[in-house]
Amino acid sequence: MQNYCFLCLIDESTSLSLNLRCSVDAECEPITVFLDLLELSSLTADAIVESVMTCLHKNGLSDYVLHRCWLGLATDGASVMLGKKGGVHAKLKENFPNLIGWHCFNHRLELSVNDCVNACTELNHFKIFMHKLYTLYSACPKNRRS
């Protein structure tokens, strides 16, 4: 029997979206499986770890399977998630030493694009112009008729 490794993608704000990314067959591309949207009682690393572990166990992933197959943890890069001493990754790594944590590439890209848009004043002027056009034409009496 071949072991297929998986990683968890976690996105948190006031709730926690937990997804698994894994290969289920050697012939196909990895797939992402949505596990749960968890309400968090607190935004501390301990509360997040407890919620993640409860969700994984509830979905049939025993500690034995987690030790053998859980390879990665991708998060938004906040210190509560990837902190070296007290973050979620550090706390999980105590129990699962093979676990690799990294800042999600999609989140990095979003931060980079946002920085570029904020640094380029021409784009800001264009956005303001488009918003004013939209406001003007959406308020037109012809558009209000049903």
C-alpha positions in Angstrom: 0.0 0.0 0.0 1.4 3.4 -1.0 1.2 6.3 1.4 -0.1 9.5 -0.2 0.9 12.7 1.6 -1.4 15.6 2.1 -1.1 19.2 3.2 -3.6 21.5 5.0 -4.5 24.9 3.7 -5.7 27.2 6.5 -7.2 30.6 6.1 -8.3 32.4 9.2 -10.0 35.6 10.2 -12.9 35.1 12.7 -13.5 31.7 11.3 -11.2 29.0 10.0 -11.4 27.5 6.6 -9.7 24.1 6.5 -8.9 22.5 3.2 -6.8 19.4 2.4 -4.7 19.2 -0.7 -3.7 15.7 -1.6 -3.1 13.1 -4.4 -5.6 10.2 -4.3 -4.1 8.4 -7.3 -0.6 8.3 -8.7 -2.0 9.1 -12.2 -3.9 12.3 -11.3 -3.1 15.8 -10.2 -3.5 16.7 -6.6 -7.0 17.8 -5.6 -8.2 20.2 -2.9 -10.9 18.9 -0.5 -12.8 21.4 1.6 -13.1 19.9 5.1 -14.9 22.4 7.3 -15.5 26.1 8.2 -14.8 26.3 11.9 -15.9 29.0 14.3 -13.0 30.1 16.5 -13.6 30.8 20.1 -10.3 32.7 20.2 -7.6 33.7 17.7 -4.8 32.3 19.8 -2.5 29.6 18.4 -3.7 27.1 21.1 -7.4 27.6 20.1 -6.6 27.3 16.4 -4.5 24.1 17.0 -7.3 22.6 19.0 -9.9 23.4 16.3 -7.7 22.0 13.5 -7.0 18.8 15.4 -10.7 18.3 16.3 -11.6 18.8 12.7 -9.0 16.4 11.3 -10.0 13.7 13.9 -13.7 14.3 13.1 -13.0 13.7 9.4 -11.3 10.3 10.1 -7.6 11.3 10.2 -6.1 9.5 13.2 -2.9 10.6 14.8 -1.2 7.5 13.2 -2.3 8.7 9.7 -1.3 12.3 10.5 2.2 11.2 11.7 2.8 9.2 8.5 1.1 11.4 5.8 0.7 15.0 7.0 3.5 16.8 5.1 2.6 20.5 5.0 0.7 23.4 6.5 0.1 26.5 4.3 -1.3 29.6 5.9 -1.6 33.4 5.4 1.8 34.1 7.0 0.5 35.8 10.2 2.8 35.3 13.2 0.0 33.5 15.1 0.1 30.9 12.3 3.8 30.7 11.4 5.5 32.0 14.5 8.7 30.1 15.2 8.1 29.7 19.0 4.3 30.0 19.7 2.6 29.8 16.3 0.2 27.1 15.1 2.9 25.5 12.9 5.4 25.4 15.8 2.8 23.8 18.1 1.8 21.2 15.5 5.4 20.5 14.7 6.0 19.4 18.3 3.6 16.4 17.7 4.2 16.0 13.9 7.9 16.5 13.3 7.7 16.0 9.5 5.3 19.0 9.1 6.6 21.8 6.9 5.0 25.2 7.2 5.0 28.0 4.6 3.4 31.2 3.7 0.7 30.4 1.0 1.9 31.5 -2.5 -1.6 32.8 -3.3 -1.6 35.0 -0.3 1.9 36.3 -1.1 0.7 37.1 -4.7 -2.3 39.0 -3.3 -0.1 41.0 -1.0 2.3 41.8 -3.9 -0.4 43.0 -6.2 -1.9 45.1 -3.5 1.5 46.8 -2.8 2.0 47.4 -6.6 -1.5 49.0 -7.0 -0.9 51.2 -4.0 2.5 52.3 -5.2 1.3 53.2 -8.7 -0.7 56.4 -8.5 -1.8 56.2 -12.1 -3.8 53.1 -11.2 -5.4 54.8 -8.3 -6.5 57.7 -10.6 -7.9 55.2 -13.1 -9.8 53.4 -10.3 -11.3 56.7 -9.1 -12.3 57.7 -12.7 -14.0 54.3 -13.3 -15.8 54.5 -10.0 -17.1 58.0 -10.8 -18.3 56.8 -14.2 -20.1 53.8 -12.7 -21.7 56.1 -10.1 -22.9 58.5 -12.7 -24.4 56.0 -15.1 -25.9 53.7 -12.4 -27.8 56.7 -11.1 -29.2 57.5 -14.6 -33.1 57.5 -14.7 -33.1 55.1 -17.6 -31.4 52.5 -15.5 -34.0 52.9 -12.7 -36.9 52.0 -14.9 -38.1 48.4 -14.6 
